[in-house]
Amino acid sequence: MQSTQESHAQNDMLELIWERYAKQAASASREDAVRKMWEKYITKAVGTKNVVYPGRSVGEDASIAGFVGKSGWRYRMTSYEIYFASPNVLARSVYGLAIHSGDVDKTMPLERFEKGVRGFHYSMEQLCGWIDAVRRGVLPTHTDEECQLIQWLEEDRAITFIDGRTVPDEGIHHILGAAPGKKRSFEDSLRHERLHVLWDESPSFAVTGRKKWAALTDEEKTTVRKTLAAYAQGNEAQLMEEWTIYQAENMPEAERRQLIGL
């Protein structure tokens, strides 16, 4: 990671660029115009070779570590991304966070969670809520990897502690992680998690997904639920989001790359 002063100075510069050019986008095609302006001016402002993105590469996989250099996309500077060589380490890092956030039922054993999880995405609000619950003793830490994750975030200044509360860096809005699996590659996993960021950041993407979900019949929704059996079935908003993400993963590659860089 780069020095704190350099990192914050870079983030401040990026924010100024974003605010300046976002205002120029026409309302009818605002998101597309803003994206194109962002891509054009971010390259001029900092140069892709000099950008140090928030996050870490964990493990001894050289190909995954090398991916850091081609990580750029519109929301990269506001996302703390962790690239894991081991899916088990990834899963053990966020088991408690997944339970606290309602992604999985609290009765799900850690062993089952480890077998099925190859990526994650959370807002910084969700992350800080979990850390506060742990620090107050309301929730336990289940693994050493959970403690390590909190330590990394503090070391990298993605979070800080003020008056007993966990506070995120003002420039970072999301934390996400990806790891390779037997059926899905590392890039497949990261693609999925970046689409979750897009769901939060792009109103049009989310609205389209909600409309398509609402158009499903009860029978079709039952079928979808079966394919998403690992998720908490009482959380329909999450099921709708996950279903939309899976649909988006299959869009034409050129279109998808414009959205998330992968």
C-alpha positions in Angstrom: 0.0 0.0 0.0 1.2 3.5 -0.6 1.6 6.1 2.1 -1.5 7.5 3.8 -0.8 11.1 2.7 -0.3 10.1 -0.9 -3.4 7.9 -0.9 -5.6 10.6 0.6 -4.2 13.2 -1.8 -5.0 11.0 -4.7 -8.5 10.3 -3.5 -9.1 14.0 -3.0 -8.0 14.7 -6.6 -10.1 11.9 -8.0 -13.2 13.2 -6.1 -12.7 16.7 -7.5 -12.4 15.4 -11.0 -15.5 13.3 -10.5 -17.6 16.1 -9.2 -16.5 18.5 -11.9 -17.4 16.3 -14.8 -20.4 14.4 -13.4 -22.3 17.7 -13.5 -21.9 17.9 -17.3 -23.8 14.7 -18.0 -27.2 15.1 -19.7 -30.1 13.7 -17.7 -31.3 11.4 -20.6 -28.0 9.5 -20.9 -26.4 10.7 -17.7 -24.8 7.4 -16.5 -23.2 6.6 -19.9 -21.9 10.2 -20.3 -20.5 10.3 -16.8 -18.8 6.9 -17.3 -17.1 8.1 -20.5 -16.0 11.4 -19.0 -14.7 9.5 -15.9 -12.6 7.1 -18.0 -11.2 9.9 -20.1 -10.2 12.3 -17.3 -9.1 9.7 -14.7 -6.4 8.5 -17.2 -5.2 12.1 -17.8 -5.2 13.0 -14.1 -3.2 10.2 -12.5 -2.1 7.8 -15.2 -3.0 4.2 -14.9 0.5 3.0 -14.1 0.7 5.2 -11.0 -2.6 4.4 -9.5 -2.6 2.4 -6.2 -6.0 1.0 -5.6 -7.5 0.4 -2.1 -7.2 -3.2 -1.1 -4.9 -6.2 -0.9 -3.8 -9.4 -2.6 -3.7 -12.3 -0.1 -1.8 -15.5 -0.8 0.9 -16.8 -3.1 -0.9 -16.9 -6.4 1.2 -14.7 -8.8 -1.6 -14.4 -11.4 -4.1 -13.1 -8.8 -1.5 -10.7 -7.4 -0.7 -9.4 -10.9 -4.4 -8.6 -11.5 -4.1 -5.6 -9.2 -2.5 -3.7 -12.1 -5.5 -4.1 -14.4 -8.2 -3.4 -11.8 -9.5 -0.1 -13.0 -13.1 0.7 -13.4 -15.4 3.5 -12.5 -16.0 2.6 -8.9 -12.6 1.1 -8.2 -11.2 4.0 -6.1 -14.3 3.8 -3.8 -14.1 0.1 -3.4 -11.7 -1.8 -1.1 -11.0 -5.0 -3.1 -9.3 -8.1 -1.6 -8.0 -10.8 -4.0 -7.7 -14.1 -2.2 -5.7 -17.1 -3.5 -7.5 -19.4 -1.1 -11.4 -19.5 -1.1 -11.3 -21.0 2.4 -9.4 -17.9 3.7 -11.9 -15.7 2.0 -14.9 -17.5 3.6 -13.3 -17.6 7.0 -12.7 -13.9 6.8 -16.3 -12.9 6.4 -18.3 -15.7 8.1 -19.4 -13.5 11.0 -20.0 -10.5 8.7 -22.3 -12.6 6.5 -24.4 -13.7 9.5 -24.6 -10.2 10.9 -25.7 -8.8 7.6 -28.4 -11.4 7.1 -26.8 -12.9 4.0 -26.9 -16.4 5.5 -28.9 -17.9 8.3 -27.1 -17.9 11.7 -27.5 -21.6 11.9 -25.3 -22.2 8.9 -22.2 -24.1 10.0 -18.8 -22.5 9.2 -17.8 -25.7 7.3 -20.7 -25.4 4.9 -20.1 -21.7 4.4 -16.4 -22.4 3.5 -17.5 -24.9 0.8 -19.8 -22.5 -0.9 -18.4 -19.0 -0.7 -16.0 -17.6 -3.3 -16.8 -13.9 -3.1 -18.4 -11.2 -1.0 -19.6 -7.6 -1.2 -20.7 -5.3 1.7 -21.2 -1.6 2.1 -18.9 0.1 4.5 -22.0 0.7 6.7 -22.6 -3.0 7.0 -18.9 -3.7 7.7 -18.6 -1.0 10.4 -21.8 -2.3 12.0 -20.3 -5.8 12.3 -17.0 -4.5 13.6 -18.8 -2.4 16.3 -20.8 -5.4 17.3 -17.6 -7.5 17.7 -15.8 -4.7 19.6 -18.7 -4.3 22.0 -18.8 -8.0 22.7 -22.3 -8.4 21.2 -20.9 -10.8 18.6 -17.9 -13.2 18.8 -15.2 -13.5 16.2 -15.5 -17.0 14.8 -12.1 -17.3 13.2 -8.6 -15.9 13.2 -9.2 -14.7 9.7 -12.0 -12.4 10.9 -9.6 -10.7 13.3 -7.0 -10.4 10.5 -9.5 -8.7 8.2 -10.2 -6.1 10.8 -6.5 -5.5 11.3 -5.9 -5.1 7.6 -8.7 -2.6 7.3 -7.2 -0.5 10.1 -3.6 -0.8 8.8 -4.7 0.4 5.4 -6.8 3.3 6.8 -10.0 2.0 5.3 -11.5 2.3 8.8 -10.6 4.2 11.9 -12.1 4.2 15.4 -13.5 7.5 16.8 -15.2 7.8 20.2 -15.7 4.1 20.4 -17.2 3.8 16.9 -15.9 2.3 13.7 -15.8 4.9 11.0 -15.0 4.2 7.3 -12.6 6.3 5.2 -14.8 8.9 3.6 -13.6 7.9 0.1 -14.4 4.2 0.4 -18.0 3.0 0.1 -17.7 -0.8 -0.5 -15.6 -3.8 0.5 -15.5 -6.8 -1.8 -13.5 -9.9 -2.1 -13.0 -12.7 -4.7 -11.3 -16.1 -4.9 -11.0 -18.9 -7.4 -13.2 -22.0 -7.1 -13.5 -25.3 -8.8 -16.4 -24.1 -11.0 -15.7 -20.4 -11.1 -12.5 -18.6 -11.8 -11.1 -15.7 -9.8 -12.3 -13.2 -12.5 -15.7 -14.8 -12.5 -16.0 -14.2 -8.8 -14.8 -10.6 -9.0 -17.1 -9.9 -11.8 -20.0 -11.0 -9.7 -19.1 -8.9 -6.7 -18.5 -5.8 -8.8 -22.0 -6.2 -10.2 -23.2 -5.9 -6.6 -21.4 -2.6 -6.4 -23.1 -1.5 -9.6 -26.5 -2.5 -8.1 -25.8 0.0 -5.2 -24.3 2.7 -7.3 -26.4 2.7 -10.5 -30.1 3.4 -10.0 -31.0 2.4 -13.6 -29.4 -1.0 -13.2 -31.2 -1.7 -9.9 -34.6 -0.4 -11.2 -34.4 -2.7 -14.3 -33.6 -5.7 -12.1 -36.5 -5.0 -9.8 -38.9 -4.6 -12.7 -37.8 -8.0 -14.2 -38.2 -9.7 -10.8 -41.7 -8.2 -10.3 -42.6 -9.7 -13.7 -41.7 -13.2 -12.7 -44.6 -15.6 -11.8 -44.8 -17.2 -8.4 -43.7 -20.5 -10.1 -40.7 -18.8 -11.6 -39.7 -17.2 -8.3 -39.9 -20.6 -6.6 -37.5 -22.0 -9.2 -35.1 -19.1 -8.6 -35.2 -19.6 -4.9 -34.1 -23.2 -5.4 -31.0 -22.0 -7.3 -30.3 -19.6 -4.5 -30.8 -22.0 -1.7 -27.6 -21.0 0.1 -29.0 -17.5 0.8 -31.5 -16.6 3.5 -34.8 -17.3 1.9 -36.7 -14.8 4.0 -34.6 -11.9 2.5 -36.4 -11.4 -0.8 -34.6 -8.2 -1.5 -31.3 -10.1 -1.4 -32.7 -12.9 -3.6 -33.8 -10.3 -6.1 -30.4 -8.7 -6.2 -28.6 -12.0 -6.5 -30.8 -13.1 -9.4 -30.3 -9.8 -11.2 -26.5 -10.2 -10.8 -26.5 -13.7 -12.2 -28.5 -12.4 -15.2 -26.1 -9.5 -15.8 -23.1 -11.9 -15.8 -24.4 -13.3 -19.0 -24.7 -10.0 -20.9 -22.5 -9.5 -24.0 -18.9 -9.1 -22.9 -18.3 -5.7 -24.5 -21.3 -4.3 -22.7 -20.4 -5.8 -19.4 -16.8 -4.6 -19.6 -18.1 -1.0 -20.1 -20.0 -1.4 -16.8 -17.5 -3.1 -14.5 -14.2 -3.4 -16.4 -14.4 -7.2 -16.6 
